[in-house]
Amino acid sequence: MYSYHPTQVSPSHVEPTQVQTISSIDPYVVEALMRLKGRCVLIETTRGAIEGTIIDVKPDHVLLQLHTRQACVRIAEIVWTMPL
Protein backbone atom coordinates (compact mmCIF):
# COMPACT_ATOMS: atom_id res chain seq x y z
CA MET A 1 0.00 0.00 0.00
CA TYR A 2 1.16 3.52 -0.70
CA SER A 3 2.27 5.59 2.25
CA TYR A 4 3.11 9.27 2.37
CA HIS A 5 4.99 10.78 5.29
CA PRO A 6 6.09 14.41 4.91
CA THR A 7 9.04 15.02 7.17
CA GLN A 8 10.80 18.22 8.10
CA VAL A 9 14.51 17.62 8.58
CA SER A 10 16.02 19.05 11.75
CA PRO A 11 18.14 22.23 11.37
CA SER A 12 21.27 20.38 12.47
CA HIS A 13 21.27 18.48 9.16
CA VAL A 14 20.33 21.27 6.72
CA GLU A 15 19.69 24.98 6.68
CA PRO A 16 16.54 25.91 8.66
CA THR A 17 14.74 27.17 5.55
CA GLN A 18 14.89 23.82 3.73
CA VAL A 19 12.20 21.16 4.03
CA GLN A 20 12.73 17.61 2.85
CA THR A 21 9.74 15.52 1.82
CA ILE A 22 9.99 11.74 1.85
CA SER A 23 7.33 9.67 0.09
CA SER A 24 6.96 6.14 -1.20
CA ILE A 25 6.26 5.66 -4.89
CA ASP A 26 3.76 3.07 -6.11
CA PRO A 27 5.41 2.08 -9.40
CA TYR A 28 2.49 -0.12 -10.51
CA VAL A 29 -0.02 2.72 -10.30
CA VAL A 30 2.37 5.14 -12.01
CA GLU A 31 3.01 2.60 -14.80
CA ALA A 32 -0.71 1.93 -15.27
CA LEU A 33 -1.44 5.66 -15.48
CA MET A 34 1.41 6.17 -17.97
CA ARG A 35 -0.14 3.54 -20.25
CA LEU A 36 -3.38 5.56 -20.17
CA LYS A 37 -1.71 8.87 -21.05
CA GLY A 38 -3.78 10.73 -23.65
CA ARG A 39 -6.92 8.73 -22.88
CA CYS A 40 -10.08 9.78 -21.09
CA VAL A 41 -10.34 8.11 -17.67
CA LEU A 42 -12.52 8.05 -14.61
CA ILE A 43 -10.46 8.31 -11.42
CA GLU A 44 -12.07 7.57 -8.07
CA THR A 45 -10.30 9.42 -5.27
CA THR A 46 -10.84 9.50 -1.53
CA ARG A 47 -12.80 12.75 -2.15
CA GLY A 48 -14.92 11.58 -5.11
CA ALA A 49 -14.73 10.81 -8.82
CA ILE A 50 -12.96 12.90 -11.49
CA GLU A 51 -13.31 12.38 -15.24
CA GLY A 52 -10.73 13.76 -17.64
CA THR A 53 -7.91 13.08 -20.08
CA ILE A 54 -4.51 12.22 -18.66
CA ILE A 55 -2.01 14.86 -19.78
CA ASP A 56 1.03 13.87 -17.72
CA VAL A 57 2.06 11.41 -15.02
CA LYS A 58 4.71 11.99 -12.35
CA PRO A 59 5.75 9.68 -9.48
CA ASP A 60 3.46 11.51 -7.01
CA HIS A 61 0.65 13.02 -9.13
CA VAL A 62 -1.29 12.84 -12.38
CA LEU A 63 -2.34 15.88 -14.43
CA LEU A 64 -5.82 15.72 -15.95
CA GLN A 65 -7.44 17.91 -18.60
CA LEU A 66 -11.02 18.53 -17.56
CA HIS A 67 -13.52 20.33 -19.82
CA THR A 68 -12.11 23.86 -19.49
CA ARG A 69 -9.36 23.50 -16.89
CA GLN A 70 -6.67 21.18 -15.57
CA ALA A 71 -6.52 19.26 -12.31
CA CYS A 72 -3.59 17.76 -10.44
CA VAL A 73 -4.47 14.58 -8.49
CA ARG A 74 -2.11 13.10 -5.93
CA ILE A 75 -1.57 9.41 -6.64
CA ALA A 76 -1.81 8.73 -2.89
CA GLU A 77 -5.48 9.81 -3.09
CA ILE A 78 -6.43 7.50 -5.99
CA VAL A 79 -8.64 4.53 -5.08
CA TRP A 80 -9.11 3.14 -8.63
CA THR A 81 -9.02 4.17 -12.29
CA MET A 82 -11.06 3.14 -15.31
CA PRO A 83 -10.46 4.07 -18.95
CA LEU A 84 -13.56 5.44 -20.71
Secondary structure, 3 states (H helix, E strand, C coil): CCCEEECCCCCCCCCCCCCCEEECCCHHHHHHHHHCCCCEEEEEECCEEEEEEEEEECCCEEEEECCCCEEEEEHHHEEEEEEC
